[in-house]
Amino acid sequence: MKEGVIIGCDHKAEWLLPWWWKHYSAHCNYPVTLIDFGMSAKGKKFCRNHGACISLDIDVSSYVNTIKPKGKNYENICGPKCQKHRFPWFKKPFACLKTPFEKSLWIDLDCQIEGSIAPIFNALDNETELALVSENPLIQNMWRSNGFLQPGEIVYKPECWVYVFVS
């Protein structure tokens, strides 16, 4: 398949699937592959009824636990539950490797699709490998001043929920 959308989900987020699908299918008809980060049987059934479902059984705890910002205010700025939310975040790059599409859009489940995504695919050329948006300079400086970033490191927008890549 040439172009398609991939999403990822675990049992904690699968309640978003019907909402996401409702908005996505109202505007788009690209094939969807869901990467299973540990869904329930009900969640897997929903995915099989609306596209393909691929399991991703990978332990990212070594990444999550060793690549932790060492800044003094990490918990205050990111919240006390931030560390546990990092597990699905660290699975996304591995999930992207599972795509069955030549050109893929990763769309997070909390991203409300309000129009066609065709312009995103149309803007891609075969030279594009990955598209992300860096955080604005004020946020970059805040992260750096709190010790979360080293000089020259960049933080990317977590709210940029659509990731584009070409395999």
Order of alpha helices (4+ residues) and beta strands (2+ residues): beta-alpha-beta-alpha-beta-alpha-alpha-alpha-beta-alpha-beta-alpha-beta
